[in-house]
């Protein structure tokens, strides 16, 4: 299965939960229909790319 790459404008720290913005969360939850436990790759345009696990999903938020 492919791991989607998601842009996150805010800074990203290792081993710290990241809350995605409403657009990204909606795309992952409603369009890709991803669930808790699945993996996404998050990048911020500053040279880092982080393999992440979805730990919480709501209608407007994903972390």
VENTAGI-V490962 format. One line per field, one symbol per residue. ss: DSSP state (@ for helix, = for strand, . for the rest). phi: phi as a letter, one per 30 degrees, with the letter a starting at -180 (. if undefined). burial: # if it has 9 or more other C-alpha atoms within 8 Angstrom, else .. A space follows every 10 residues. Layout:
ss->???
phi->???
burial->???
This chain:
ss->....===... .........= .@@@@@@@@@ @.......== ===.....== ===...=... .=.
phi->.dcdcbdbdd dbcdhbeccd dedddddddc ddhdbejdcb ccbbicjcbb dbcdcabbdb bbb
burial->.....###.. .........# #..######. .....#..## ####...... ..##..#... ###
